[in-house]
Amino acid sequence: MSRIVNSAGASVRQTPSRPPPRPSSEYARARFAACAPRALFIGASTGGPQALARVLGVLAPRAVDLPIFVVLHVPADFTSIVTANIARITRREVRIGQHGEPVKPGKIYFAPGDAHLRVLRIGETPIIVHSDGPPENFCKPAVDVLFRSAAQSFGPGALGVVLTGMGSDGLEGSRAIVAAGGAVIAQDEETSVVWGMPGVVAKEGLAAAILPLDEIAGAVAELARGLRPGRVA
């Protein structure tokens, strides 16, 4: 670290410039789980409504039994608008998950706009739980909260997807999913509006695949069938 002299004559430290980020393909990757995913968990922020529409619109007819959980960073009163749009595109039941609601195959559950969403297992039945805890990563709902519950409730059967978004929400939750034997897919930099959330997951080597937005649904569908996506095997 070098020093320079400012206009007042004082010596100050100068932080060296960082090298440019490596291409996403160079980041170390985690592995896909040995078993097919039993539930899909998605986190998104900036650019998220459009990204979700593209991913879920393609995925819905190809993974009809997979329950899907979504945390999207938008104002509380905008969540219902997004869910209505996703329902129109996917023709599946899309709703804000209700506290205490049993999880059913094929449904798409969004976190409410003003509370954390968790999925807990009571016996063999996964249950949706709201949490009024403090924000995490300045976010409420937070992807980390959902992903941690995914790791606890589904273990190797949890598949996380981190889409475009600012900040680092989802990083520690992705770490928990991978530690539990599950897997995470991150959107690539080129197709992200902001490569914050998926970028930190990729750079930590937690992603089993780093994919363009339009390839994510196909990869998830193949995993749900017990296959390995050809491009990322």
C-alpha positions, -999 to +999 in steps of 0.1 A: +000+000+000+015+033-011+013+068+004+005+101-012+006+137+000-027+156+000-032+193-006-026+201+031+007+184+030-004+154+051+007+119+041-023+096+035-025+060+025-036+051-010-054+019-015-041+000-046-066-005-074-082-039-075-077-061-105-108-065-127-131-094-119-124-127-135-149-141-160-176-161-142-164-193-158-131-191-139-147-192-104-144-224-085-177-242-084-195-264-059-212-296-069-248-305-077-265-327-052-266-364-059-304-365-056-330-345-076-342-313-058-374-315-038-379-278-037-366-247-054-357-215-035-351-182-055-337-149-044-338-117-065-336-080-061-328-053-087-341-065-121-358-094-102-394-091-115-384-094-151-359-121-144-384-141-124-410-138-152-385-152-177-373-181-155-406-192-141-425-187-174-402-214-190-399-236-159-435-238-149-447-263-176-414-284-172-413-289-134-450-290-125-446-308-091-417-287-078-427-263-050-411-229-055-403-203-029-393-167-038-378-138-019-380-106-039-368-073-027-396-049-036-419-026-016-446-045+003-475-032-018-457-042-050-455-079-041-491-087-050-486-071-084-456-093-091-474-124-080-504-117-102-481-112-132-462-145-125-496-163-121-507-150-155-474-160-172-471-195-156-508-204-153-499-219-119-511-211-084-489-182-072-495-167-039-480-149-009-472-178+015-494-177+045-481-183+081-488-220+090-497-230+055-486-266+045-465-266+014-480-283-017-463-296-048-464-273-078-473-241-059-452-209-061-449-191-028-437-155-024-425-140+008-447-112+021-433-078+015-428-070+052-418-103+068-392-130+065-403-163+050-391-196+063-400-232+055-400-255+085-406-292+087-431-306+112-428-343+109-429-350+072-448-319+063-431-286+053-448-256+067-445-219+058-436-197+087-434-159+088-408-142+110-409-106+122-372-106+131-349-077+122-337-071+086-307-091+074-284-075+049-307-044+053-335-066+037-368-078+050-377-103+037-342-117+033-329-144+010-305-156+037-334-164+060-353-184+034-322-202+022-311-212+057-345-227+064-342-245+030-310-261+042-325-272+075-358-285+061-347-300+028-309-307+031-296-322-002-331-317-017-328-279-016-319-261-048-312-224-046-312-199-074-297-164-070-308-139-096-298-104-104-297-080-074-277-055-055-258-064-023-249-097-008-282-111+004-282-149-002-245-154+003-247-170+038-279-188+029-262-203-001-233-214+021-258-232+043-275-249+014-242-262+001-231-273+035-263-293+039-256-311+006-279-290-016-268-269-046-271-233-058-272-218-093-261-182-098-271-159-127-241-148-148-228-113-149-236-106-185-273-111-181-277-096-146-289-060-142-267-059-111-242-087-105-242-082-067-261-110-051-253-137-077-217-123-080-208-128-044-221-164-045-201-171-076-169-155-063-172-176-031-172-208-052-207-217-039-225-220-072-227-254-089-234-235-121-232-198-133-256-195-161-272-169-184-307-160-174-324-179-203-305-211-194-315-213-158-350-227-162-338-255-184-310-265-160-335-266-131-360-287-151-332-312-160-321-314-123-358-320-113-358-350-136-327-364-120-304-354-148-273-332-150-276-302-173-254-310-203-236-276-203-228-276-166-223-313-158 
